[in-house]
Amino acid sequence: MKKIIASAVGLMLASGVFVTTASAVENQFGGYWRTRMYYQDQFKQDNNDTWLIDNRTRLYYTAKFNDDFKFVNKFEFNTTWGDAVGGDVGADGTGIWRIKNSYADFNVGAVNTKLGIQAATIARGFIFDDDFSGANVTAKFGNVSIPLIYMSASNEDLGASAKIADTSRDLFAAMAAIKISDAMSVTPYFVYDTISGEDTDNWYLGADADMKMDAISLWGTFIYNGGKIAGDDTSAFLVAGGVDAGIAHGQAFYATGDDNALDGDNDAFVTAPGRSYYWSEILGLGVFDNTAPGASPADGITNVMAFNGGVTIKPMDKLKLTGDVWYAALAEDNLAGDTELGWELDGVVTYTIMDNLTVDGVVAYLIAGDAMGDEDITEAGVRFSLKF
């Protein structure tokens, strides 16, 4: 009997500790959902068109222990209507569940640390904008924040079934986010990309600048790309800038290409793993990022120059209309001596159906240049999206 009573008391005490611990955690939930229906024509210049409907669901869960410590998780699953992994009759998708983020986020004094699978953006995405496994340690000193980031791209010491390649690839980044005033900030950075067993040590030195003056916002980015790629010396750069003046907006960017592939030097701006900069709807992926035409760099900005002007108007509280014109060309001619990617016209209508639920209607047309092909390219579709 004593043993039974002692066991019962022990169980109650253990339960009490569990309840106390659990009650000290603030559980935070959220997510994102979207369904897209879109049509793409002549993306491969082969007289074939594509009609797709796809779904994406993201679920977020954060366990907040206190103001200085939380555990963040983001999960995702995707299907395309009619596919064999959940979009078919019967559904019951398998193999589509993804872990986007899972990391500990904690503060020790003025230093914040994120450890695990997380996301980061460097140079507006021209260098990096993706999820990764690694660490981000950020020290804050008044108006200056200094993030130091390590990203593991591949590990040669993994088993054959788990490794991406037979080499290790690591990225290291150091930044300084400097708030000069309420209207202006500057973020210089250095990123080092190295591959073991190869004569590849690629690096980027650059800075972002942002300024807001009343109704006008300006931004600029300059990046120098140096080092070696497979033994070839690299000397390249990217420059970009943009303006948002309420109803009007525009941007331009230029990334060098290689003018001679046989001279032993690389003059092309080299995109790092994880780079992602979306721009126009067709050439730059846009809302329907299933694919981009073959001659376009898509979201990996290299060997390209592009210019954009557009307007955004809100005729009513729930309705927004956006129109853009893009011109894009290769920075260096292709092997056939062609340069022009073309003129692109984009139109987007966004309507808020109810709080958190919106619908976007997109129409885009690319007047193909000589580097793209003979056929013009068309894209149109609708996206329903929900944030909670």
Contacts in CASP RR format, 6 or more apart in sequence:
PFRMAT RR
TARGET T0000
AUTHOR 0000-0000-0000
METHOD contacts of the structure
MODEL  1
MKKIIASAVGLMLASGVFVTTASAVENQFGGYWRTRMYYQDQFKQDNNDT
WLIDNRTRLYYTAKFNDDFKFVNKFEFNTTWGDAVGGDVGADGTGIWRIK
NSYADFNVGAVNTKLGIQAATIARGFIFDDDFSGANVTAKFGNVSIPLIY
MSASNEDLGASAKIADTSRDLFAAMAAIKISDAMSVTPYFVYDTISGEDT
DNWYLGADADMKMDAISLWGTFIYNGGKIAGDDTSAFLVAGGVDAGIAHG
QAFYATGDDNALDGDNDAFVTAPGRSYYWSEILGLGVFDNTAPGASPADG
ITNVMAFNGGVTIKPMDKLKLTGDVWYAALAEDNLAGDTELGWELDGVVT
YTIMDNLTVDGVVAYLIAGDAMGDEDITEAGVRFSLKF
24 65 0 8 1.000
25 63 0 8 1.000
25 64 0 8 1.000
25 65 0 8 1.000
26 63 0 8 1.000
26 64 0 8 1.000
26 65 0 8 1.000
27 61 0 8 1.000
27 62 0 8 1.000
27 63 0 8 1.000
27 64 0 8 1.000
28 60 0 8 1.000
28 61 0 8 1.000
28 62 0 8 1.000
28 63 0 8 1.000
28 64 0 8 1.000
29 59 0 8 1.000
29 60 0 8 1.000
29 61 0 8 1.000
29 62 0 8 1.000
30 59 0 8 1.000
30 60 0 8 1.000
30 61 0 8 1.000
30 388 0 8 1.000
31 57 0 8 1.000
31 58 0 8 1.000
31 59 0 8 1.000
31 60 0 8 1.000
31 387 0 8 1.000
31 388 0 8 1.000
32 56 0 8 1.000
32 57 0 8 1.000
32 58 0 8 1.000
32 385 0 8 1.000
32 386 0 8 1.000
32 387 0 8 1.000
32 388 0 8 1.000
33 55 0 8 1.000
33 56 0 8 1.000
33 57 0 8 1.000
33 58 0 8 1.000
33 385 0 8 1.000
33 386 0 8 1.000
34 55 0 8 1.000
34 56 0 8 1.000
34 383 0 8 1.000
34 384 0 8 1.000
34 385 0 8 1.000
34 386 0 8 1.000
35 53 0 8 1.000
35 54 0 8 1.000
35 55 0 8 1.000
35 56 0 8 1.000
35 383 0 8 1.000
35 384 0 8 1.000
36 52 0 8 1.000
36 53 0 8 1.000
36 54 0 8 1.000
36 287 0 8 1.000
36 288 0 8 1.000
36 381 0 8 1.000
36 382 0 8 1.000
36 383 0 8 1.000
36 384 0 8 1.000
37 52 0 8 1.000
37 53 0 8 1.000
37 381 0 8 1.000
37 382 0 8 1.000
37 383 0 8 1.000
38 51 0 8 1.000
38 52 0 8 1.000
38 53 0 8 1.000
38 288 0 8 1.000
38 290 0 8 1.000
38 362 0 8 1.000
38 379 0 8 1.000
38 380 0 8 1.000
38 381 0 8 1.000
38 382 0 8 1.000
38 383 0 8 1.000
39 49 0 8 1.000
39 50 0 8 1.000
39 51 0 8 1.000
39 378 0 8 1.000
39 379 0 8 1.000
39 380 0 8 1.000
39 381 0 8 1.000
40 49 0 8 1.000
40 50 0 8 1.000
40 52 0 8 1.000
40 288 0 8 1.000
40 290 0 8 1.000
40 291 0 8 1.000
40 377 0 8 1.000
40 378 0 8 1.000
40 379 0 8 1.000
41 49 0 8 1.000
41 50 0 8 1.000
41 377 0 8 1.000
41 378 0 8 1.000
41 379 0 8 1.000
42 48 0 8 1.000
42 49 0 8 1.000
42 368 0 8 1.000
42 375 0 8 1.000
42 376 0 8 1.000
42 377 0 8 1.000
42 378 0 8 1.000
43 50 0 8 1.000
43 282 0 8 1.000
43 291 0 8 1.000
43 292 0 8 1.000
43 293 0 8 1.000
43 294 0 8 1.000
43 377 0 8 1.000
44 293 0 8 1.000
44 294 0 8 1.000
45 293 0 8 1.000
45 372 0 8 1.000
45 373 0 8 1.000
45 374 0 8 1.000
45 375 0 8 1.000
47 375 0 8 1.000
50 290 0 8 1.000
52 80 0 8 1.000
52 81 0 8 1.000
52 290 0 8 1.000
53 80 0 8 1.000
53 81 0 8 1.000
54 78 0 8 1.000
54 79 0 8 1.000
54 80 0 8 1.000
54 81 0 8 1.000
54 290 0 8 1.000
55 78 0 8 1.000
55 79 0 8 1.000
55 80 0 8 1.000
55 81 0 8 1.000
55 87 0 8 1.000
56 76 0 8 1.000
56 77 0 8 1.000
56 78 0 8 1.000
57 76 0 8 1.000
57 77 0 8 1.000
57 78 0 8 1.000
58 74 0 8 1.000
58 75 0 8 1.000
58 76 0 8 1.000
58 100 0 8 1.000
59 74 0 8 1.000
59 75 0 8 1.000
59 76 0 8 1.000
60 72 0 8 1.000
60 73 0 8 1.000
60 74 0 8 1.000
60 75 0 8 1.000
61 73 0 8 1.000
61 74 0 8 1.000
61 75 0 8 1.000
62 70 0 8 1.000
62 71 0 8 1.000
62 72 0 8 1.000
62 73 0 8 1.000
63 70 0 8 1.000
63 71 0 8 1.000
64 70 0 8 1.000
65 71 0 8 1.000
67 107 0 8 1.000
68 106 0 8 1.000
68 107 0 8 1.000
68 108 0 8 1.000
69 104 0 8 1.000
69 105 0 8 1.000
69 106 0 8 1.000
69 107 0 8 1.000
70 104 0 8 1.000
70 105 0 8 1.000
70 106 0 8 1.000
71 103 0 8 1.000
71 104 0 8 1.000
71 105 0 8 1.000
72 101 0 8 1.000
72 102 0 8 1.000
72 103 0 8 1.000
72 104 0 8 1.000
72 105 0 8 1.000
72 118 0 8 1.000
73 99 0 8 1.000
73 101 0 8 1.000
73 102 0 8 1.000
74 99 0 8 1.000
74 100 0 8 1.000
74 101 0 8 1.000
74 102 0 8 1.000
75 97 0 8 1.000
75 98 0 8 1.000
75 99 0 8 1.000
75 100 0 8 1.000
76 97 0 8 1.000
76 98 0 8 1.000
76 100 0 8 1.000
77 93 0 8 1.000
77 96 0 8 1.000
77 97 0 8 1.000
77 98 0 8 1.000
78 96 0 8 1.000
78 98 0 8 1.000
79 85 0 8 1.000
79 86 0 8 1.000
79 87 0 8 1.000
79 93 0 8 1.000
79 96 0 8 1.000
80 87 0 8 1.000
81 87 0 8 1.000
82 88 0 8 1.000
85 93 0 8 1.000
85 94 0 8 1.000
85 95 0 8 1.000
85 96 0 8 1.000
86 92 0 8 1.000
86 93 0 8 1.000
86 94 0 8 1.000
86 96 0 8 1.000
87 93 0 8 1.000
99 117 0 8 1.000
100 117 0 8 1.000
100 119 0 8 1.000
100 131 0 8 1.000
101 117 0 8 1.000
101 118 0 8 1.000
101 119 0 8 1.000
101 131 0 8 1.000
102 116 0 8 1.000
102 117 0 8 1.000
103 114 0 8 1.000
103 115 0 8 1.000
103 116 0 8 1.000
103 117 0 8 1.000
103 118 0 8 1.000
104 113 0 8 1.000
104 114 0 8 1.000
104 115 0 8 1.000
104 116 0 8 1.000
105 112 0 8 1.000
105 113 0 8 1.000
105 114 0 8 1.000
106 112 0 8 1.000
106 113 0 8 1.000
107 113 0 8 1.000
110 139 0 8 1.000
110 140 0 8 1.000
110 141 0 8 1.000
111 137 0 8 1.000
111 138 0 8 1.000
111 139 0 8 1.000
111 140 0 8 1.000
112 137 0 8 1.000
112 138 0 8 1.000
112 140 0 8 1.000
113 135 0 8 1.000
113 136 0 8 1.000
113 137 0 8 1.000
113 138 0 8 1.000
114 135 0 8 1.000
114 136 0 8 1.000
114 137 0 8 1.000
115 134 0 8 1.000
115 135 0 8 1.000
116 133 0 8 1.000
116 134 0 8 1.000
116 135 0 8 1.000
117 131 0 8 1.000
117 132 0 8 1.000
117 133 0 8 1.000
117 134 0 8 1.000
118 131 0 8 1.000
118 132 0 8 1.000
118 134 0 8 1.000
118 136 0 8 1.000
119 130 0 8 1.000
119 131 0 8 1.000
119 132 0 8 1.000
120 128 0 8 1.000
120 129 0 8 1.000
120 130 0 8 1.000
120 132 0 8 1.000
120 136 0 8 1.000
120 147 0 8 1.000
120 149 0 8 1.000
120 151 0 8 1.000
120 173 0 8 1.000
121 128 0 8 1.000
121 129 0 8 1.000
122 128 0 8 1.000
122 129 0 8 1.000
122 149 0 8 1.000
122 173 0 8 1.000
122 175 0 8 1.000
122 189 0 8 1.000
122 191 0 8 1.000
123 189 0 8 1.000
123 191 0 8 1.000
123 204 0 8 1.000
123 206 0 8 1.000
123 208 0 8 1.000
123 221 0 8 1.000
123 223 0 8 1.000
124 208 0 8 1.000
124 219 0 8 1.000
124 221 0 8 1.000
124 240 0 8 1.000
124 277 0 8 1.000
125 275 0 8 1.000
125 276 0 8 1.000
125 277 0 8 1.000
126 221 0 8 1.000
126 223 0 8 1.000
126 238 0 8 1.000
126 240 0 8 1.000
126 253 0 8 1.000
126 255 0 8 1.000
126 275 0 8 1.000
126 277 0 8 1.000
126 301 0 8 1.000
127 189 0 8 1.000
127 191 0 8 1.000
127 204 0 8 1.000
127 223 0 8 1.000
127 272 0 8 1.000
127 275 0 8 1.000
128 151 0 8 1.000
128 171 0 8 1.000
128 173 0 8 1.000
128 191 0 8 1.000
128 272 0 8 1.000
128 274 0 8 1.000
128 275 0 8 1.000
128 276 0 8 1.000
129 274 0 8 1.000
129 275 0 8 1.000
129 276 0 8 1.000
129 277 0 8 1.000
130 274 0 8 1.000
130 275 0 8 1.000
130 276 0 8 1.000
132 151 0 8 1.000
132 152 0 8 1.000
132 153 0 8 1.000
132 171 0 8 1.000
132 274 0 8 1.000
133 151 0 8 1.000
133 152 0 8 1.000
134 149 0 8 1.000
134 150 0 8 1.000
134 151 0 8 1.000
134 152 0 8 1.000
135 149 0 8 1.000
135 150 0 8 1.000
136 147 0 8 1.000
136 148 0 8 1.000
136 149 0 8 1.000
136 150 0 8 1.000
137 147 0 8 1.000
137 148 0 8 1.000
137 149 0 8 1.000
138 145 0 8 1.000
138 146 0 8 1.000
138 147 0 8 1.000
138 148 0 8 1.000
139 145 0 8 1.000
139 146 0 8 1.000
140 146 0 8 1.000
143 178 0 8 1.000
143 179 0 8 1.000
143 180 0 8 1.000
144 176 0 8 1.000
144 177 0 8 1.000
144 178 0 8 1.000
144 179 0 8 1.000
145 176 0 8 1.000
145 177 0 8 1.000
146 174 0 8 1.000
146 175 0 8 1.000
146 176 0 8 1.000
146 177 0 8 1.000
147 173 0 8 1.000
147 174 0 8 1.000
147 175 0 8 1.000
147 177 0 8 1.000
148 173 0 8 1.000
148 174 0 8 1.000
149 171 0 8 1.000
149 172 0 8 1.000
149 173 0 8 1.000
149 174 0 8 1.000
149 175 0 8 1.000
150 170 0 8 1.000
150 171 0 8 1.000
150 172 0 8 1.000
151 170 0 8 1.000
151 171 0 8 1.000
151 172 0 8 1.000
151 173 0 8 1.000
152 169 0 8 1.000
152 170 0 8 1.000
153 164 0 8 1.000
153 169 0 8 1.000
153 170 0 8 1.000
153 171 0 8 1.000
153 273 0 8 1.000
154 163 0 8 1.000
154 164 0 8 1.000
154 165 0 8 1.000
154 167 0 8 1.000
154 168 0 8 1.000
154 169 0 8 1.000
155 163 0 8 1.000
155 164 0 8 1.000
155 168 0 8 1.000
156 163 0 8 1.000
156 165 0 8 1.000
156 166 0 8 1.000
156 167 0 8 1.000
156 168 0 8 1.000
156 196 0 8 1.000
157 168 0 8 1.000
167 195 0 8 1.000
167 196 0 8 1.000
167 197 0 8 1.000
167 198 0 8 1.000
168 195 0 8 1.000
168 196 0 8 1.000
169 193 0 8 1.000
169 194 0 8 1.000
169 195 0 8 1.000
169 196 0 8 1.000
169 273 0 8 1.000
170 193 0 8 1.000
170 194 0 8 1.000
171 191 0 8 1.000
171 192 0 8 1.000
171 193 0 8 1.000
171 194 0 8 1.000
171 272 0 8 1.000
171 273 0 8 1.000
172 191 0 8 1.000
172 192 0 8 1.000
172 194 0 8 1.000
173 189 0 8 1.000
173 190 0 8 1.000
173 191 0 8 1.000
173 192 0 8 1.000
174 189 0 8 1.000
174 190 0 8 1.000
175 187 0 8 1.000
175 188 0 8 1.000
175 189 0 8 1.000
175 190 0 8 1.000
176 187 0 8 1.000
176 188 0 8 1.000
176 189 0 8 1.000
177 185 0 8 1.000
177 187 0 8 1.000
178 185 0 8 1.000
178 186 0 8 1.000
178 187 0 8 1.000
178 188 0 8 1.000
179 185 0 8 1.000
180 186 0 8 1.000
183 211 0 8 1.000
183 212 0 8 1.000
183 213 0 8 1.000
184 209 0 8 1.000
184 210 0 8 1.000
184 211 0 8 1.000
184 212 0 8 1.000
185 209 0 8 1.000
185 210 0 8 1.000
186 207 0 8 1.000
186 208 0 8 1.000
186 209 0 8 1.000
186 210 0 8 1.000
187 207 0 8 1.000
187 208 0 8 1.000
187 209 0 8 1.000
188 206 0 8 1.000
188 207 0 8 1.000
189 204 0 8 1.000
189 205 0 8 1.000
189 206 0 8 1.000
189 207 0 8 1.000
189 208 0 8 1.000
190 203 0 8 1.000
190 204 0 8 1.000
190 205 0 8 1.000
190 206 0 8 1.000
191 203 0 8 1.000
191 204 0 8 1.000
191 272 0 8 1.000
192 201 0 8 1.000
192 202 0 8 1.000
192 203 0 8 1.000
193 200 0 8 1.000
193 201 0 8 1.000
193 202 0 8 1.000
193 203 0 8 1.000
193 204 0 8 1.000
193 272 0 8 1.000
193 273 0 8 1.000
194 200 0 8 1.000
194 201 0 8 1.000
194 202 0 8 1.000
198 230 0 8 1.000
199 228 0 8 1.000
199 230 0 8 1.000
199 231 0 8 1.000
200 228 0 8 1.000
200 229 0 8 1.000
200 230 0 8 1.000
200 231 0 8 1.000
201 227 0 8 1.000
201 228 0 8 1.000
202 225 0 8 1.000
202 226 0 8 1.000
202 227 0 8 1.000
202 228 0 8 1.000
202 229 0 8 1.000
202 234 0 8 1.000
202 270 0 8 1.000
202 272 0 8 1.000
203 225 0 8 1.000
203 226 0 8 1.000
203 227 0 8 1.000
204 223 0 8 1.000
204 224 0 8 1.000
204 225 0 8 1.000
204 226 0 8 1.000
204 272 0 8 1.000
205 223 0 8 1.000
205 224 0 8 1.000
205 226 0 8 1.000
206 221 0 8 1.000
206 222 0 8 1.000
206 223 0 8 1.000
206 224 0 8 1.000
207 221 0 8 1.000
207 222 0 8 1.000
208 219 0 8 1.000
208 220 0 8 1.000
208 221 0 8 1.000
209 219 0 8 1.000
209 220 0 8 1.000
209 221 0 8 1.000
210 217 0 8 1.000
210 218 0 8 1.000
210 219 0 8 1.000
210 220 0 8 1.000
211 217 0 8 1.000
211 218 0 8 1.000
211 219 0 8 1.000
212 218 0 8 1.000
215 245 0 8 1.000
215 246 0 8 1.000
216 243 0 8 1.000
216 244 0 8 1.000
216 245 0 8 1.000
216 246 0 8 1.000
217 243 0 8 1.000
217 244 0 8 1.000
217 245 0 8 1.000
218 241 0 8 1.000
218 242 0 8 1.000
218 243 0 8 1.000
219 241 0 8 1.000
219 242 0 8 1.000
219 243 0 8 1.000
220 240 0 8 1.000
220 241 0 8 1.000
220 242 0 8 1.000
221 238 0 8 1.000
221 239 0 8 1.000
221 240 0 8 1.000
221 241 0 8 1.000
221 253 0 8 1.000
222 237 0 8 1.000
222 238 0 8 1.000
222 239 0 8 1.000
222 240 0 8 1.000
223 237 0 8 1.000
223 238 0 8 1.000
223 239 0 8 1.000
223 269 0 8 1.000
224 236 0 8 1.000
224 237 0 8 1.000
225 234 0 8 1.000
225 235 0 8 1.000
225 236 0 8 1.000
225 237 0 8 1.000
225 238 0 8 1.000
225 269 0 8 1.000
225 270 0 8 1.000
226 233 0 8 1.000
226 234 0 8 1.000
226 235 0 8 1.000
226 236 0 8 1.000
227 233 0 8 1.000
227 234 0 8 1.000
228 234 0 8 1.000
229 266 0 8 1.000
229 270 0 8 1.000
232 264 0 8 1.000
232 265 0 8 1.000
232 266 0 8 1.000
233 264 0 8 1.000
233 265 0 8 1.000
233 266 0 8 1.000
234 265 0 8 1.000
234 266 0 8 1.000
234 267 0 8 1.000
234 270 0 8 1.000
235 265 0 8 1.000
235 266 0 8 1.000
235 267 0 8 1.000
236 255 0 8 1.000
236 256 0 8 1.000
236 257 0 8 1.000
236 266 0 8 1.000
236 267 0 8 1.000
236 268 0 8 1.000
236 269 0 8 1.000
236 270 0 8 1.000
237 255 0 8 1.000
237 256 0 8 1.000
237 269 0 8 1.000
238 253 0 8 1.000
238 254 0 8 1.000
238 255 0 8 1.000
238 256 0 8 1.000
238 269 0 8 1.000
238 301 0 8 1.000
239 253 0 8 1.000
239 254 0 8 1.000
240 251 0 8 1.000
240 252 0 8 1.000
240 253 0 8 1.000
240 254 0 8 1.000
241 251 0 8 1.000
241 252 0 8 1.000
241 253 0 8 1.000
242 249 0 8 1.000
242 250 0 8 1.000
242 251 0 8 1.000
242 252 0 8 1.000
243 249 0 8 1.000
243 250 0 8 1.000
243 251 0 8 1.000
244 250 0 8 1.000
246 312 0 8 1.000
247 311 0 8 1.000
247 312 0 8 1.000
247 313 0 8 1.000
248 309 0 8 1.000
248 310 0 8 1.000
248 311 0 8 1.000
248 312 0 8 1.000
249 309 0 8 1.000
249 310 0 8 1.000
249 311 0 8 1.000
249 312 0 8 1.000
250 308 0 8 1.000
250 309 0 8 1.000
250 310 0 8 1.000
251 279 0 8 1.000
251 307 0 8 1.000
251 308 0 8 1.000
251 309 0 8 1.000
252 305 0 8 1.000
252 306 0 8 1.000
252 307 0 8 1.000
252 308 0 8 1.000
253 279 0 8 1.000
253 301 0 8 1.000
253 304 0 8 1.000
253 305 0 8 1.000
253 306 0 8 1.000
254 304 0 8 1.000
254 305 0 8 1.000
254 331 0 8 1.000
255 268 0 8 1.000
255 269 0 8 1.000
255 297 0 8 1.000
255 301 0 8 1.000
255 302 0 8 1.000
255 303 0 8 1.000
255 304 0 8 1.000
255 305 0 8 1.000
255 331 0 8 1.000
256 267 0 8 1.000
256 268 0 8 1.000
256 269 0 8 1.000
256 302 0 8 1.000
256 303 0 8 1.000
256 331 0 8 1.000
256 332 0 8 1.000
257 267 0 8 1.000
257 268 0 8 1.000
257 269 0 8 1.000
257 302 0 8 1.000
257 303 0 8 1.000
257 330 0 8 1.000
257 331 0 8 1.000
257 332 0 8 1.000
258 266 0 8 1.000
258 267 0 8 1.000
258 268 0 8 1.000
258 303 0 8 1.000
258 332 0 8 1.000
259 267 0 8 1.000
259 332 0 8 1.000
260 267 0 8 1.000
267 332 0 8 1.000
268 302 0 8 1.000
268 303 0 8 1.000
268 332 0 8 1.000
269 301 0 8 1.000
269 302 0 8 1.000
269 303 0 8 1.000
270 302 0 8 1.000
271 297 0 8 1.000
271 300 0 8 1.000
271 301 0 8 1.000
271 302 0 8 1.000
275 299 0 8 1.000
275 300 0 8 1.000
275 301 0 8 1.000
276 299 0 8 1.000
276 300 0 8 1.000
277 299 0 8 1.000
277 300 0 8 1.000
277 301 0 8 1.000
278 284 0 8 1.000
278 285 0 8 1.000
278 286 0 8 1.000
278 289 0 8 1.000
278 299 0 8 1.000
279 285 0 8 1.000
279 286 0 8 1.000
279 299 0 8 1.000
279 306 0 8 1.000
279 308 0 8 1.000
279 326 0 8 1.000
280 286 0 8 1.000
280 306 0 8 1.000
280 308 0 8 1.000
280 324 0 8 1.000
280 326 0 8 1.000
280 328 0 8 1.000
280 344 0 8 1.000
280 346 0 8 1.000
280 364 0 8 1.000
281 287 0 8 1.000
281 288 0 8 1.000
281 324 0 8 1.000
281 344 0 8 1.000
281 346 0 8 1.000
281 347 0 8 1.000
281 348 0 8 1.000
281 362 0 8 1.000
281 364 0 8 1.000
281 379 0 8 1.000
282 292 0 8 1.000
282 293 0 8 1.000
282 296 0 8 1.000
282 344 0 8 1.000
282 346 0 8 1.000
282 364 0 8 1.000
282 365 0 8 1.000
282 366 0 8 1.000
282 377 0 8 1.000
282 379 0 8 1.000
283 292 0 8 1.000
283 293 0 8 1.000
283 296 0 8 1.000
283 298 0 8 1.000
283 306 0 8 1.000
283 326 0 8 1.000
283 328 0 8 1.000
283 341 0 8 1.000
283 344 0 8 1.000
283 366 0 8 1.000
284 292 0 8 1.000
284 296 0 8 1.000
284 298 0 8 1.000
284 299 0 8 1.000
285 292 0 8 1.000
285 298 0 8 1.000
285 299 0 8 1.000
287 348 0 8 1.000
287 360 0 8 1.000
287 362 0 8 1.000
287 383 0 8 1.000
288 362 0 8 1.000
288 379 0 8 1.000
288 381 0 8 1.000
288 383 0 8 1.000
289 299 0 8 1.000
292 298 0 8 1.000
292 299 0 8 1.000
293 366 0 8 1.000
293 372 0 8 1.000
293 377 0 8 1.000
295 330 0 8 1.000
295 334 0 8 1.000
295 341 0 8 1.000
295 371 0 8 1.000
295 372 0 8 1.000
295 373 0 8 1.000
296 304 0 8 1.000
296 328 0 8 1.000
296 341 0 8 1.000
296 372 0 8 1.000
297 303 0 8 1.000
297 304 0 8 1.000
303 330 0 8 1.000
303 331 0 8 1.000
303 332 0 8 1.000
304 328 0 8 1.000
304 329 0 8 1.000
304 330 0 8 1.000
304 331 0 8 1.000
304 341 0 8 1.000
305 328 0 8 1.000
305 329 0 8 1.000
305 330 0 8 1.000
305 331 0 8 1.000
306 326 0 8 1.000
306 327 0 8 1.000
306 328 0 8 1.000
306 329 0 8 1.000
307 326 0 8 1.000
307 327 0 8 1.000
307 328 0 8 1.000
308 324 0 8 1.000
308 325 0 8 1.000
308 326 0 8 1.000
308 327 0 8 1.000
309 324 0 8 1.000
309 325 0 8 1.000
309 326 0 8 1.000
310 322 0 8 1.000
310 323 0 8 1.000
310 324 0 8 1.000
310 325 0 8 1.000
311 322 0 8 1.000
311 323 0 8 1.000
312 320 0 8 1.000
312 321 0 8 1.000
312 322 0 8 1.000
312 323 0 8 1.000
313 320 0 8 1.000
313 321 0 8 1.000
314 320 0 8 1.000
314 321 0 8 1.000
315 321 0 8 1.000
317 352 0 8 1.000
318 351 0 8 1.000
318 352 0 8 1.000
319 349 0 8 1.000
319 350 0 8 1.000
319 351 0 8 1.000
319 352 0 8 1.000
320 349 0 8 1.000
320 350 0 8 1.000
320 351 0 8 1.000
321 347 0 8 1.000
321 348 0 8 1.000
321 349 0 8 1.000
321 350 0 8 1.000
322 346 0 8 1.000
322 347 0 8 1.000
322 348 0 8 1.000
322 349 0 8 1.000
322 350 0 8 1.000
323 346 0 8 1.000
323 347 0 8 1.000
323 348 0 8 1.000
324 344 0 8 1.000
324 345 0 8 1.000
324 346 0 8 1.000
324 347 0 8 1.000
325 343 0 8 1.000
325 344 0 8 1.000
325 345 0 8 1.000
325 346 0 8 1.000
326 343 0 8 1.000
326 344 0 8 1.000
326 345 0 8 1.000
326 346 0 8 1.000
327 342 0 8 1.000
327 343 0 8 1.000
327 344 0 8 1.000
328 341 0 8 1.000
328 342 0 8 1.000
328 344 0 8 1.000
329 339 0 8 1.000
329 340 0 8 1.000
329 341 0 8 1.000
329 342 0 8 1.000
329 371 0 8 1.000
330 338 0 8 1.000
330 339 0 8 1.000
330 340 0 8 1.000
330 341 0 8 1.000
330 371 0 8 1.000
333 339 0 8 1.000
334 371 0 8 1.000
336 371 0 8 1.000
338 369 0 8 1.000
338 370 0 8 1.000
338 371 0 8 1.000
339 370 0 8 1.000
339 371 0 8 1.000
340 369 0 8 1.000
340 370 0 8 1.000
340 371 0 8 1.000
340 372 0 8 1.000
341 368 0 8 1.000
341 369 0 8 1.000
341 371 0 8 1.000
341 372 0 8 1.000
342 366 0 8 1.000
342 367 0 8 1.000
342 368 0 8 1.000
342 369 0 8 1.000
342 372 0 8 1.000
343 366 0 8 1.000
343 367 0 8 1.000
344 364 0 8 1.000
344 365 0 8 1.000
344 366 0 8 1.000
344 367 0 8 1.000
345 364 0 8 1.000
345 365 0 8 1.000
345 366 0 8 1.000
345 367 0 8 1.000
346 362 0 8 1.000
346 363 0 8 1.000
346 364 0 8 1.000
347 362 0 8 1.000
347 363 0 8 1.000
347 364 0 8 1.000
348 360 0 8 1.000
348 361 0 8 1.000
348 362 0 8 1.000
349 360 0 8 1.000
349 361 0 8 1.000
350 358 0 8 1.000
350 359 0 8 1.000
350 360 0 8 1.000
350 361 0 8 1.000
351 358 0 8 1.000
351 359 0 8 1.000
352 358 0 8 1.000
353 359 0 8 1.000
356 386 0 8 1.000
356 387 0 8 1.000
356 388 0 8 1.000
357 384 0 8 1.000
357 385 0 8 1.000
357 386 0 8 1.000
358 384 0 8 1.000
358 385 0 8 1.000
358 386 0 8 1.000
359 382 0 8 1.000
359 383 0 8 1.000
359 384 0 8 1.000
359 385 0 8 1.000
360 382 0 8 1.000
360 383 0 8 1.000
360 385 0 8 1.000
361 381 0 8 1.000
361 382 0 8 1.000
361 383 0 8 1.000
362 379 0 8 1.000
362 380 0 8 1.000
362 381 0 8 1.000
362 382 0 8 1.000
362 383 0 8 1.000
363 379 0 8 1.000
363 380 0 8 1.000
363 381 0 8 1.000
364 378 0 8 1.000
364 379 0 8 1.000
364 380 0 8 1.000
365 376 0 8 1.000
365 377 0 8 1.000
365 378 0 8 1.000
365 379 0 8 1.000
366 372 0 8 1.000
366 376 0 8 1.000
366 377 0 8 1.000
366 378 0 8 1.000
367 376 0 8 1.000
368 374 0 8 1.000
368 375 0 8 1.000
368 376 0 8 1.000
368 377 0 8 1.000
END
